Amino acid sequence: MSNITIDKCVGRVIDLIYIDTSGKFSQRRVNLFAIRNGKARVYDVKKRGYRTLIVDRILAVQAE
């Protein structure tokens, strides 16, 4: 896996580290569908559901 910017990951499965509004960190494996207006639309593989993440809260990205 290599470190890359999230805007180059649309359409790919990625691992990311995210910090939520309460300051809690999480590591997620997601399929990134779109980035628009500072938000990333993803499918969370572990939680088996769609999520909308704030791009500024994504701390690190690794692509397969």
PyMOL CGO cylinders between C-alpha atoms (Angstrom):
from pymol import cmd
from pymol.cgo import CYLINDER

trace = [
    CYLINDER, 0.00, 0.00, 0.00, 1.13, 3.55, -0.61, 0.3, 1, 1, 1, 1, 1, 1,
    CYLINDER, 1.13, 3.55, -0.61, 0.31, 6.92, 0.92, 0.3, 1, 1, 1, 1, 1, 1,
    CYLINDER, 0.31, 6.92, 0.92, -1.62, 9.13, -1.52, 0.3, 1, 1, 1, 1, 1, 1,
    CYLINDER, -1.62, 9.13, -1.52, -4.05, 12.02, -1.39, 0.3, 1, 1, 1, 1, 1, 1,
    CYLINDER, -4.05, 12.02, -1.39, -7.72, 11.23, -1.01, 0.3, 1, 1, 1, 1, 1, 1,
    CYLINDER, -7.72, 11.23, -1.01, -8.79, 13.04, -4.19, 0.3, 1, 1, 1, 1, 1, 1,
    CYLINDER, -8.79, 13.04, -4.19, -6.87, 10.43, -6.21, 0.3, 1, 1, 1, 1, 1, 1,
    CYLINDER, -6.87, 10.43, -6.21, -8.74, 7.56, -4.51, 0.3, 1, 1, 1, 1, 1, 1,
    CYLINDER, -8.74, 7.56, -4.51, -12.25, 8.00, -5.90, 0.3, 1, 1, 1, 1, 1, 1,
    CYLINDER, -12.25, 8.00, -5.90, -13.51, 4.62, -7.08, 0.3, 1, 1, 1, 1, 1, 1,
    CYLINDER, -13.51, 4.62, -7.08, -11.03, 2.68, -4.93, 0.3, 1, 1, 1, 1, 1, 1,
    CYLINDER, -11.03, 2.68, -4.93, -11.01, 0.80, -1.64, 0.3, 1, 1, 1, 1, 1, 1,
    CYLINDER, -11.01, 0.80, -1.64, -8.89, 2.68, 0.89, 0.3, 1, 1, 1, 1, 1, 1,
    CYLINDER, -8.89, 2.68, 0.89, -7.88, 2.52, 4.54, 0.3, 1, 1, 1, 1, 1, 1,
    CYLINDER, -7.88, 2.52, 4.54, -8.16, 5.79, 6.40, 0.3, 1, 1, 1, 1, 1, 1,
    CYLINDER, -8.16, 5.79, 6.40, -7.83, 7.30, 9.85, 0.3, 1, 1, 1, 1, 1, 1,
    CYLINDER, -7.83, 7.30, 9.85, -10.66, 9.63, 10.79, 0.3, 1, 1, 1, 1, 1, 1,
    CYLINDER, -10.66, 9.63, 10.79, -11.40, 11.84, 13.79, 0.3, 1, 1, 1, 1, 1, 1,
    CYLINDER, -11.40, 11.84, 13.79, -15.08, 12.45, 14.56, 0.3, 1, 1, 1, 1, 1, 1,
    CYLINDER, -15.08, 12.45, 14.56, -16.69, 15.57, 16.04, 0.3, 1, 1, 1, 1, 1, 1,
    CYLINDER, -16.69, 15.57, 16.04, -16.16, 14.31, 19.60, 0.3, 1, 1, 1, 1, 1, 1,
    CYLINDER, -16.16, 14.31, 19.60, -12.42, 13.79, 19.00, 0.3, 1, 1, 1, 1, 1, 1,
    CYLINDER, -12.42, 13.79, 19.00, -12.59, 10.00, 18.74, 0.3, 1, 1, 1, 1, 1, 1,
    CYLINDER, -12.59, 10.00, 18.74, -10.18, 8.37, 16.26, 0.3, 1, 1, 1, 1, 1, 1,
    CYLINDER, -10.18, 8.37, 16.26, -11.20, 5.46, 14.06, 0.3, 1, 1, 1, 1, 1, 1,
    CYLINDER, -11.20, 5.46, 14.06, -9.51, 3.39, 11.38, 0.3, 1, 1, 1, 1, 1, 1,
    CYLINDER, -9.51, 3.39, 11.38, -11.81, 2.43, 8.52, 0.3, 1, 1, 1, 1, 1, 1,
    CYLINDER, -11.81, 2.43, 8.52, -11.69, 0.49, 5.29, 0.3, 1, 1, 1, 1, 1, 1,
    CYLINDER, -11.69, 0.49, 5.29, -14.00, 2.17, 2.82, 0.3, 1, 1, 1, 1, 1, 1,
    CYLINDER, -14.00, 2.17, 2.82, -14.92, 2.29, -0.83, 0.3, 1, 1, 1, 1, 1, 1,
    CYLINDER, -14.92, 2.29, -0.83, -14.70, 5.96, -1.80, 0.3, 1, 1, 1, 1, 1, 1,
    CYLINDER, -14.70, 5.96, -1.80, -17.46, 6.97, -4.23, 0.3, 1, 1, 1, 1, 1, 1,
    CYLINDER, -17.46, 6.97, -4.23, -17.26, 10.76, -4.41, 0.3, 1, 1, 1, 1, 1, 1,
    CYLINDER, -17.26, 10.76, -4.41, -15.82, 13.92, -2.91, 0.3, 1, 1, 1, 1, 1, 1,
    CYLINDER, -15.82, 13.92, -2.91, -17.97, 17.03, -3.08, 0.3, 1, 1, 1, 1, 1, 1,
    CYLINDER, -17.97, 17.03, -3.08, -18.19, 20.24, -1.04, 0.3, 1, 1, 1, 1, 1, 1,
    CYLINDER, -18.19, 20.24, -1.04, -15.62, 19.06, 1.48, 0.3, 1, 1, 1, 1, 1, 1,
    CYLINDER, -15.62, 19.06, 1.48, -17.41, 15.75, 2.12, 0.3, 1, 1, 1, 1, 1, 1,
    CYLINDER, -17.41, 15.75, 2.12, -16.48, 12.21, 1.11, 0.3, 1, 1, 1, 1, 1, 1,
    CYLINDER, -16.48, 12.21, 1.11, -19.24, 9.72, 0.31, 0.3, 1, 1, 1, 1, 1, 1,
    CYLINDER, -19.24, 9.72, 0.31, -18.03, 6.22, 1.24, 0.3, 1, 1, 1, 1, 1, 1,
    CYLINDER, -18.03, 6.22, 1.24, -19.19, 2.67, 1.85, 0.3, 1, 1, 1, 1, 1, 1,
    CYLINDER, -19.19, 2.67, 1.85, -17.76, 1.43, 5.18, 0.3, 1, 1, 1, 1, 1, 1,
    CYLINDER, -17.76, 1.43, 5.18, -16.75, -2.21, 4.66, 0.3, 1, 1, 1, 1, 1, 1,
    CYLINDER, -16.75, -2.21, 4.66, -16.80, -3.21, 8.35, 0.3, 1, 1, 1, 1, 1, 1,
    CYLINDER, -16.80, -3.21, 8.35, -20.06, -1.45, 9.25, 0.3, 1, 1, 1, 1, 1, 1,
    CYLINDER, -20.06, -1.45, 9.25, -21.65, -2.46, 5.94, 0.3, 1, 1, 1, 1, 1, 1,
    CYLINDER, -21.65, -2.46, 5.94, -23.18, 0.91, 5.33, 0.3, 1, 1, 1, 1, 1, 1,
    CYLINDER, -23.18, 0.91, 5.33, -22.82, 4.20, 3.54, 0.3, 1, 1, 1, 1, 1, 1,
    CYLINDER, -22.82, 4.20, 3.54, -21.26, 7.14, 5.38, 0.3, 1, 1, 1, 1, 1, 1,
    CYLINDER, -21.26, 7.14, 5.38, -20.54, 10.77, 4.67, 0.3, 1, 1, 1, 1, 1, 1,
    CYLINDER, -20.54, 10.77, 4.67, -17.20, 11.91, 6.10, 0.3, 1, 1, 1, 1, 1, 1,
    CYLINDER, -17.20, 11.91, 6.10, -15.84, 15.44, 6.42, 0.3, 1, 1, 1, 1, 1, 1,
    CYLINDER, -15.84, 15.44, 6.42, -12.66, 15.50, 4.31, 0.3, 1, 1, 1, 1, 1, 1,
    CYLINDER, -12.66, 15.50, 4.31, -10.84, 17.82, 6.75, 0.3, 1, 1, 1, 1, 1, 1,
    CYLINDER, -10.84, 17.82, 6.75, -11.27, 15.17, 9.47, 0.3, 1, 1, 1, 1, 1, 1,
    CYLINDER, -11.27, 15.17, 9.47, -9.49, 12.47, 7.45, 0.3, 1, 1, 1, 1, 1, 1,
    CYLINDER, -9.49, 12.47, 7.45, -5.97, 12.35, 8.88, 0.3, 1, 1, 1, 1, 1, 1,
    CYLINDER, -5.97, 12.35, 8.88, -4.33, 9.64, 6.73, 0.3, 1, 1, 1, 1, 1, 1,
    CYLINDER, -4.33, 9.64, 6.73, -5.12, 7.59, 3.63, 0.3, 1, 1, 1, 1, 1, 1,
    CYLINDER, -5.12, 7.59, 3.63, -3.65, 4.37, 2.21, 0.3, 1, 1, 1, 1, 1, 1,
    CYLINDER, -3.65, 4.37, 2.21, -4.87, 2.78, -1.00, 0.3, 1, 1, 1, 1, 1, 1,
    CYLINDER, -4.87, 2.78, -1.00, -4.71, -0.91, -1.86, 0.3, 1, 1, 1, 1, 1, 1,
]
cmd.load_cgo(trace, "trace")
